[in-house]
């Protein structure tokens, strides 16, 4: 019979993030745009 191995789950502490970092990431993702052409994909920040 096949053996069943159970991997122990690691309990991680929740990450405390600052409001400035969350705001920066959200604004960056809103400004990021992609244009796909037949040969390449172009990404740019529209700020």
C-alpha positions as CSV (number, residue, x, y, z in Angstrom):
1,X,0.0,0.0,0.0
2,X,1.1,3.5,-0.6
3,X,2.2,5.6,2.4
4,X,0.4,8.8,3.1
5,X,2.7,11.6,4.2
6,X,1.2,14.6,5.9
7,X,3.1,17.8,5.6
8,X,3.0,20.0,8.7
9,X,1.5,23.4,8.1
10,X,3.6,26.3,9.2
11,X,1.8,29.0,11.1
12,X,3.0,32.4,10.1
13,X,2.5,35.6,11.9
14,X,0.3,38.1,10.0
15,X,2.2,40.9,8.3
16,X,1.5,44.4,9.5
17,X,1.6,46.8,6.6
18,X,1.6,50.6,6.7
19,X,-1.0,52.6,5.0
20,X,1.6,54.4,2.9
21,X,2.8,51.1,1.4
22,X,-0.7,49.9,0.6
23,X,-1.5,53.3,-1.0
24,X,1.6,53.3,-3.1
25,X,1.0,49.8,-4.4
26,X,-2.6,50.5,-5.2
27,X,-1.7,53.7,-7.1
28,X,1.1,52.0,-8.9
29,X,-1.2,49.2,-10.1
30,X,-3.8,51.7,-11.2
31,X,-1.2,53.5,-13.3
32,X,0.4,50.5,-14.9
33,X,-0.7,49.7,-18.4
34,X,0.1,47.0,-21.0
35,X,0.0,47.1,-24.8
36,X,0.3,43.9,-26.7
37,X,1.5,44.0,-30.2
38,X,2.1,41.1,-32.6
39,X,5.8,40.8,-31.6
40,X,6.1,42.2,-28.1
41,X,4.3,43.4,-25.0
42,X,4.9,46.9,-23.8
43,X,4.3,48.0,-20.2
44,X,4.3,51.6,-19.1
45,X,3.3,53.8,-16.2
46,X,0.8,56.5,-17.2
47,X,1.8,59.3,-14.8
